[in-house]
Amino acid sequence: MGTKQCRWNIVDATPYGKDPLQALASECRNQGVKLFFYHSHLDWTHP
């Protein structure tokens, strides 16, 4: 799955060309497992 933000992503910018999170989400659905993602970026302004 691509993004509209830029083409710098694992699908478009690497030879792998697949979205590993999409594959994980698909298998979790198949197995009846709830999947949640959490993303937090570093706060570069925090000492």
N, C-alpha and C positions, 0 to 999 in steps of 0.2 A: 504494500500500500504506500503510495507516494504522499507527498505533502505539497500544498500550494505555496508554502513559504519559500522553499528553495529546492534545488535539485541535489543538495548536499545531504544525502541519506544513504543508508546501506543498500537500498534497492537500486538507486540510480547511479551511485558514485563508487560502487565496489564490484568486483567480479562475481561476488557471491550472488547478488541480484535478487535475493529473497528477503522477506520480512520475518525474522525469527519470532517476533512478538505476535504476529498474526498466526503463525503456525502453533505457537503455544496456546493462544486464545481459542483457536479452533479445536485443539485436542482437549482442552479443559471443558469446552462445551460438550464434546462427544462423551467425556467421562462424567459429566454432571458436577464438575468442580467449579466453584466460584473463583474468579480471578480478579484481583485488584492490582492496579499499578500505583505506585507513589513516586513522584519525582520532585526532587528539591535541589535547587542549584545553590552553590556556595554564595555566601554574602561577602563579596570582596571588600566591602566597606567596613566590615566588623573587625576590630583589632584582634 
